[in-house]
Amino acid sequence: MVKSASSGGPDAILDQGVRNRADALIRARQRIHAGRMLSDYPGGLPDLRPDEAREAVATAEAVVRCILDWLDKHPHAGGPD
């Protein structure tokens, strides 16, 4: 979804900076997924890096802002009015 939202040149929903942040958020989410963490660290949990949670919120806000801005520029892209 991030790759698709980043394609389209000047009409892309996400710019390269937001795409990079979204990709980093995906990697962090995969790293801290509970099931994966239990299989990767059966002896106990590592440092969960609480700063990543703050960055995740900021990234989600940036992605939503890009989507809303894109919809403002392309009012008919969301379907019939």
N, CA, C and O atoms as CSV, one atom per row, in Angstrom:
chain,resi,resn,atom,element,x,y,z
A,1,MET,N,N,0.819,-1.165,0.000
A,1,MET,CA,C,0.000,0.000,0.000
A,1,MET,C,C,0.880,1.253,0.000
A,1,MET,O,O,0.588,2.222,-0.701
A,2,VAL,N,N,1.947,1.228,0.781
A,2,VAL,CA,C,2.853,2.377,0.827
A,2,VAL,C,C,3.502,2.581,-0.541
A,2,VAL,O,O,3.635,3.713,-1.006
A,3,LYS,N,N,3.902,1.489,-1.179
A,3,LYS,CA,C,4.525,1.591,-2.505
A,3,LYS,C,C,3.544,2.206,-3.503
A,3,LYS,O,O,3.922,3.087,-4.275
A,4,SER,N,N,2.300,1.757,-3.496
A,4,SER,CA,C,1.295,2.296,-4.410
A,4,SER,C,C,1.021,3.766,-4.126
A,4,SER,O,O,0.890,4.568,-5.051
A,5,ALA,N,N,0.935,4.116,-2.853
A,5,ALA,CA,C,0.651,5.506,-2.488
A,5,ALA,C,C,1.816,6.430,-2.828
A,5,ALA,O,O,1.643,7.647,-2.900
A,6,SER,N,N,2.998,5.858,-3.036
A,6,SER,CA,C,4.177,6.658,-3.359
A,6,SER,C,C,4.428,6.743,-4.859
A,6,SER,O,O,5.327,7.461,-5.297
A,7,SER,N,N,3.644,6.017,-5.650
A,7,SER,CA,C,3.837,6.058,-7.095
A,7,SER,C,C,2.936,7.124,-7.702
A,7,SER,O,O,2.009,7.603,-7.049
A,8,GLY,N,N,3.199,7.489,-8.925
A,8,GLY,CA,C,2.365,8.475,-9.601
A,8,GLY,C,C,3.018,9.813,-9.787
A,8,GLY,O,O,2.364,10.776,-10.191
A,9,GLY,N,N,4.307,9.893,-9.499
A,9,GLY,CA,C,5.028,11.149,-9.716
A,9,GLY,C,C,4.438,12.293,-8.922
A,9,GLY,O,O,4.265,12.181,-7.708
A,10,PRO,N,N,4.123,13.404,-9.594
A,10,PRO,CA,C,3.615,14.567,-8.873
A,10,PRO,C,C,2.226,14.348,-8.272
A,10,PRO,O,O,1.804,15.114,-7.406
A,11,ASP,N,N,1.517,13.322,-8.716
A,11,ASP,CA,C,0.197,13.030,-8.168
A,11,ASP,C,C,0.229,11.950,-7.083
A,11,ASP,O,O,-0.823,11.483,-6.646
A,12,ALA,N,N,1.417,11.555,-6.649
A,12,ALA,CA,C,1.533,10.543,-5.595
A,12,ALA,C,C,0.936,11.075,-4.297
A,12,ALA,O,O,0.989,12.272,-4.016
A,13,ILE,N,N,0.371,10.170,-3.518
A,13,ILE,CA,C,-0.205,10.554,-2.225
A,13,ILE,C,C,0.900,10.844,-1.218
A,13,ILE,O,O,0.842,11.838,-0.496
A,14,LEU,N,N,1.907,9.973,-1.172
A,14,LEU,CA,C,3.004,10.143,-0.221
A,14,LEU,C,C,4.258,10.624,-0.939
A,14,LEU,O,O,4.599,10.118,-2.008
A,15,ASP,N,N,4.938,11.591,-0.355
A,15,ASP,CA,C,6.238,11.978,-0.906
A,15,ASP,C,C,7.296,11.015,-0.374
A,15,ASP,O,O,6.999,10.176,0.478
A,16,GLN,N,N,8.519,11.130,-0.867
A,16,GLN,CA,C,9.573,10.175,-0.510
A,16,GLN,C,C,9.879,10.199,0.986
A,16,GLN,O,O,10.138,9.152,1.579
A,17,GLY,N,N,9.853,11.373,1.597
A,17,GLY,CA,C,10.143,11.457,3.028
A,17,GLY,C,C,9.125,10.717,3.874
A,17,GLY,O,O,9.490,9.986,4.795
A,18,VAL,N,N,7.841,10.905,3.566
A,18,VAL,CA,C,6.793,10.205,4.324
A,18,VAL,C,C,6.833,8.711,4.009
A,18,VAL,O,O,6.578,7.886,4.887
A,19,ARG,N,N,7.152,8.357,2.760
A,19,ARG,CA,C,7.264,6.940,2.426
A,19,ARG,C,C,8.373,6.287,3.260
A,19,ARG,O,O,8.185,5.193,3.792
A,20,ASN,N,N,9.518,6.952,3.372
A,20,ASN,CA,C,10.613,6.400,4.174
A,20,ASN,C,C,10.190,6.202,5.624
A,20,ASN,O,O,10.517,5.188,6.240
A,21,ARG,N,N,9.458,7.176,6.165
A,21,ARG,CA,C,8.986,7.057,7.549
A,21,ARG,C,C,8.000,5.904,7.686
A,21,ARG,O,O,8.059,5.150,8.658
A,22,ALA,N,N,7.092,5.760,6.720
A,22,ALA,CA,C,6.115,4.666,6.765
A,22,ALA,C,C,6.820,3.317,6.662
A,22,ALA,O,O,6.461,2.378,7.374
A,23,ASP,N,N,7.811,3.208,5.791
A,23,ASP,CA,C,8.571,1.955,5.679
A,23,ASP,C,C,9.287,1.631,6.987
A,23,ASP,O,O,9.327,0.472,7.398
A,24,ALA,N,N,9.853,2.645,7.643
A,24,ALA,CA,C,10.520,2.426,8.933
A,24,ALA,C,C,9.514,1.989,9.992
A,24,ALA,O,O,9.819,1.138,10.828
A,25,LEU,N,N,8.327,2.563,9.959
A,25,LEU,CA,C,7.275,2.172,10.904
A,25,LEU,C,C,6.872,0.718,10.680
A,25,LEU,O,O,6.666,-0.019,11.644
A,26,ILE,N,N,6.759,0.307,9.450
A,26,ILE,CA,C,6.423,-1.092,9.143
A,26,ILE,C,C,7.491,-2.026,9.696
A,26,ILE,O,O,7.172,-3.049,10.302
A,27,ARG,N,N,8.769,-1.673,9.486
A,27,ARG,CA,C,9.853,-2.520,10.010
A,27,ARG,C,C,9.812,-2.581,11.537
A,27,ARG,O,O,10.014,-3.649,12.114
A,28,ALA,N,N,9.555,-1.452,12.196
A,28,ALA,CA,C,9.486,-1.434,13.669
A,28,ALA,C,C,8.311,-2.271,14.150
A,28,ALA,O,O,8.434,-3.008,15.128
A,29,ARG,N,N,7.185,-2.165,13.481
A,29,ARG,CA,C,6.009,-2.938,13.871
A,29,ARG,C,C,6.273,-4.435,13.743
A,29,ARG,O,O,5.868,-5.218,14.602
A,30,GLN,N,N,6.948,-4.826,12.678
A,30,GLN,CA,C,7.268,-6.231,12.502
A,30,GLN,C,C,8.228,-6.710,13.589
A,30,GLN,O,O,8.154,-7.851,14.044
A,31,ARG,N,N,9.124,-5.819,13.994
A,31,ARG,CA,C,10.102,-6.175,15.022
A,31,ARG,C,C,9.435,-6.391,16.376
A,31,ARG,O,O,9.855,-7.257,17.143
A,32,ILE,N,N,8.389,-5.603,16.677
A,32,ILE,CA,C,7.790,-5.696,18.004
A,32,ILE,C,C,6.492,-6.498,18.025
A,32,ILE,O,O,5.826,-6.544,19.059
A,33,HIS,N,N,6.117,-7.123,16.928
A,33,HIS,CA,C,4.909,-7.933,16.894
A,33,HIS,C,C,5.013,-9.011,17.974
A,33,HIS,O,O,6.028,-9.702,18.058
A,34,ALA,N,N,3.994,-9.159,18.787
A,34,ALA,CA,C,4.039,-10.036,19.964
A,34,ALA,C,C,4.396,-11.476,19.608
A,34,ALA,O,O,5.274,-12.064,20.240
A,35,GLY,N,N,3.745,-12.041,18.626
A,35,GLY,CA,C,4.026,-13.429,18.247
A,35,GLY,C,C,5.444,-13.604,17.756
A,35,GLY,O,O,6.124,-14.564,18.117
A,36,ARG,N,N,5.879,-12.687,16.943
A,36,ARG,CA,C,7.246,-12.758,16.429
A,36,ARG,C,C,8.243,-12.571,17.559
A,36,ARG,O,O,9.273,-13.243,17.605
A,37,MET,N,N,7.932,-11.653,18.474
A,37,MET,CA,C,8.846,-11.388,19.571
A,37,MET,C,C,9.011,-12.630,20.453
A,37,MET,O,O,10.117,-12.941,20.895
A,38,LEU,N,N,7.910,-13.331,20.704
A,38,LEU,CA,C,7.997,-14.543,21.523
A,38,LEU,C,C,8.852,-15.602,20.845
A,38,LEU,O,O,9.610,-16.303,21.515
A,39,SER,N,N,8.742,-15.727,19.532
A,39,SER,CA,C,9.550,-16.734,18.851
A,39,SER,C,C,11.001,-16.284,18.714
A,39,SER,O,O,11.910,-17.112,18.780
A,40,ASP,N,N,11.231,-14.980,18.524
A,40,ASP,CA,C,12.595,-14.469,18.374
A,40,ASP,C,C,13.336,-14.337,19.701
A,40,ASP,O,O,14.560,-14.465,19.749
A,41,TYR,N,N,12.586,-14.079,20.785
A,41,TYR,CA,C,13.200,-13.847,22.100
A,41,TYR,C,C,12.522,-14.711,23.164
A,41,TYR,O,O,11.865,-14.172,24.055
A,42,PRO,N,N,12.665,-16.028,23.095
A,42,PRO,CA,C,11.983,-16.890,24.075
A,42,PRO,C,C,12.475,-16.696,25.507
A,42,PRO,O,O,11.776,-17.066,26.450
A,43,GLY,N,N,13.665,-16.124,25.686
A,43,GLY,CA,C,14.210,-15.921,27.020
A,43,GLY,C,C,13.783,-14.625,27.679
A,43,GLY,O,O,14.097,-14.411,28.849
A,44,GLY,N,N,13.092,-13.767,26.987
A,44,GLY,CA,C,12.665,-12.497,27.563
A,44,GLY,C,C,12.673,-11.389,26.533
A,44,GLY,O,O,13.270,-11.511,25.464
A,45,LEU,N,N,12.002,-10.313,26.875
A,45,LEU,CA,C,11.835,-9.199,25.949
A,45,LEU,C,C,13.032,-8.261,25.962
A,45,LEU,O,O,13.592,-7.979,27.021
A,46,PRO,N,N,13.425,-7.777,24.791
A,46,PRO,CA,C,14.472,-6.759,24.725
A,46,PRO,C,C,13.870,-5.380,25.000
A,46,PRO,O,O,12.668,-5.251,25.234
A,47,ASP,N,N,14.703,-4.376,24.969
A,47,ASP,CA,C,14.242,-2.993,25.099
A,47,ASP,C,C,13.277,-2.695,23.961
A,47,ASP,O,O,13.612,-2.903,22.795
A,48,LEU,N,N,12.084,-2.211,24.287
A,48,LEU,CA,C,11.070,-1.957,23.273
A,48,LEU,C,C,11.189,-0.592,22.614
A,48,LEU,O,O,10.415,-0.289,21.706
A,49,ARG,N,N,12.118,0.230,23.034
A,49,ARG,CA,C,12.366,1.533,22.426
A,49,ARG,C,C,11.104,2.391,22.385
A,49,ARG,O,O,10.489,2.535,21.328
A,50,PRO,N,N,10.715,2.959,23.519
A,50,PRO,CA,C,9.491,3.763,23.558
A,50,PRO,C,C,9.510,4.957,22.605
A,50,PRO,O,O,8.450,5.453,22.222
A,51,ASP,N,N,10.696,5.427,22.216
A,51,ASP,CA,C,10.764,6.527,21.254
A,51,ASP,C,C,10.180,6.114,19.906
A,51,ASP,O,O,9.703,6.964,19.155
A,52,GLU,N,N,10.212,4.810,19.590
A,52,GLU,CA,C,9.618,4.345,18.339
A,52,GLU,C,C,8.098,4.501,18.358
A,52,GLU,O,O,7.486,4.719,17.312
A,53,ALA,N,N,7.488,4.392,19.531
A,53,ALA,CA,C,6.039,4.571,19.622
A,53,ALA,C,C,5.673,6.023,19.313
A,53,ALA,O,O,4.688,6.280,18.621
A,54,ARG,N,N,6.451,6.960,19.818
A,54,ARG,CA,C,6.197,8.372,19.521
A,54,ARG,C,C,6.391,8.655,18.032
A,54,ARG,O,O,5.605,9.386,17.429
A,55,GLU,N,N,7.429,8.080,17.444
A,55,GLU,CA,C,7.673,8.259,16.017
A,55,GLU,C,C,6.555,7.615,15.195
A,55,GLU,O,O,6.185,8.128,14.139
A,56,ALA,N,N,6.020,6.496,15.679
A,56,ALA,CA,C,4.914,5.834,14.978
A,56,ALA,C,C,3.687,6.736,14.928
A,56,ALA,O,O,3.027,6.830,13.894
A,57,VAL,N,N,3.383,7.392,16.027
A,57,VAL,CA,C,2.240,8.308,16.059
A,57,VAL,C,C,2.475,9.476,15.104
A,57,VAL,O,O,1.582,9.851,14.344
A,58,ALA,N,N,3.665,10.043,15.142
A,58,ALA,CA,C,3.982,11.167,14.258
A,58,ALA,C,C,3.920,10.743,12.791
A,58,ALA,O,O,3.448,11.504,11.946
A,59,THR,N,N,4.392,9.542,12.485
A,59,THR,CA,C,4.342,9.040,11.113
A,59,THR,C,C,2.912,8.814,10.667
A,59,THR,O,O,2.547,9.183,9.550
A,60,ALA,N,N,2.096,8.215,11.520
A,60,ALA,CA,C,0.687,8.001,11.171
A,60,ALA,C,C,-0.007,9.336,10.901
A,60,ALA,O,O,-0.800,9.444,9.966
A,61,GLU,N,N,0.287,10.342,11.708
A,61,GLU,CA,C,-0.297,11.665,11.493
A,61,GLU,C,C,0.165,12.256,10.159
A,61,GLU,O,O,-0.628,12.874,9.448
A,62,ALA,N,N,1.438,12.071,9.818
A,62,ALA,CA,C,1.967,12.589,8.554
A,62,ALA,C,C,1.311,11.892,7.364
A,62,ALA,O,O,0.990,12.537,6.365
A,63,VAL,N,N,1.112,10.576,7.467
A,63,VAL,CA,C,0.470,9.826,6.383
A,63,VAL,C,C,-0.974,10.289,6.211
A,63,VAL,O,O,-1.420,10.511,5.086
A,64,VAL,N,N,-1.698,10.433,7.298
A,64,VAL,CA,C,-3.086,10.895,7.216
A,64,VAL,C,C,-3.143,12.299,6.613
A,64,VAL,O,O,-4.008,12.576,5.783
A,65,ARG,N,N,-2.238,13.184,7.018
A,65,ARG,CA,C,-2.206,14.531,6.463
A,65,ARG,C,C,-1.968,14.483,4.962
A,65,ARG,O,O,-2.614,15.221,4.218
A,66,CYS,N,N,-1.045,13.621,4.492
A,66,CYS,CA,C,-0.788,13.488,3.050
A,66,CYS,C,C,-2.032,13.003,2.316
A,66,CYS,O,O,-2.343,13.496,1.232
A,67,ILE,N,N,-2.736,12.055,2.888
A,67,ILE,CA,C,-3.946,11.528,2.260
A,67,ILE,C,C,-5.006,12.624,2.165
A,67,ILE,O,O,-5.621,12.802,1.114
A,68,LEU,N,N,-5.220,13.352,3.248
A,68,LEU,CA,C,-6.222,14.424,3.234
A,68,LEU,C,C,-5.852,15.534,2.250
A,68,LEU,O,O,-6.714,16.056,1.543
A,69,ASP,N,N,-4.570,15.891,2.208
A,69,ASP,CA,C,-4.127,16.908,1.250
A,69,ASP,C,C,-4.336,16.427,-0.179
A,69,ASP,O,O,-4.774,17.195,-1.035
A,70,TRP,N,N,-4.026,15.156,-0.443
A,70,TRP,CA,C,-4.202,14.596,-1.778
A,70,TRP,C,C,-5.675,14.604,-2.175
A,70,TRP,O,O,-6.015,14.942,-3.308
A,71,LEU,N,N,-6.539,14.234,-1.245
A,71,LEU,CA,C,-7.974,14.242,-1.540
A,71,LEU,C,C,-8.480,15.650,-1.814
A,71,LEU,O,O,-9.376,15.830,-2.639
A,72,ASP,N,N,-7.923,16.657,-1.137
A,72,ASP,CA,C,-8.293,18.047,-1.424
A,72,ASP,C,C,-7.895,18.439,-2.850
A,72,ASP,O,O,-8.625,19.155,-3.535
A,73,LYS,N,N,-6.723,17.958,-3.287
A,73,LYS,CA,C,-6.255,18.289,-4.633
A,73,LYS,C,C,-6.989,17.494,-5.716
A,73,LYS,O,O,-7.102,17.953,-6.853
A,74,HIS,N,N,-7.482,16.317,-5.370
A,74,HIS,CA,C,-8.133,15.416,-6.315
A,74,HIS,C,C,-9.526,15.038,-5.793
A,74,HIS,O,O,-9.754,13.886,-5.425
A,75,PRO,N,N,-10.439,15.982,-5.759
A,75,PRO,CA,C,-11.731,15.744,-5.111
A,75,PRO,C,C,-12.568,14.629,-5.739
A,75,PRO,O,O,-13.417,14.058,-5.054
A,76,HIS,N,N,-12.364,14.301,-6.998
A,76,HIS,CA,C,-13.165,13.262,-7.638
A,76,HIS,C,C,-12.507,11.894,-7.588
A,76,HIS,O,O,-13.082,10.919,-8.073
A,77,ALA,N,N,-11.317,11.798,-7.012
A,77,ALA,CA,C,-10.612,10.522,-6.946
A,77,ALA,C,C,-11.221,9.565,-5.936
A,77,ALA,O,O,-11.036,8.353,-6.043
A,78,GLY,N,N,-11.944,10.093,-4.959
A,78,GLY,CA,C,-12.546,9.249,-3.935
A,78,GLY,C,C,-13.834,8.592,-4.369
A,78,GLY,O,O,-14.402,7.813,-3.605
A,79,GLY,N,N,-14.309,8.868,-5.541
A,79,GLY,CA,C,-15.554,8.281,-6.037
A,79,GLY,C,C,-16.550,9.360,-6.370
A,79,GLY,O,O,-16.242,10.548,-6.282
A,80,PRO,N,N,-17.738,8.956,-6.750
A,80,PRO,CA,C,-18.766,9.938,-7.127
A,80,PRO,C,C,-19.197,10.779,-5.932
A,80,PRO,O,O,-19.229,10.304,-4.797
A,81,ASP,N,N,-19.527,12.032,-6.208
A,81,ASP,CA,C,-19.987,12.937,-5.139
A,81,ASP,C,C,-21.464,12.801,-4.917
A,81,ASP,O,O,-22.024,13.483,-4.058
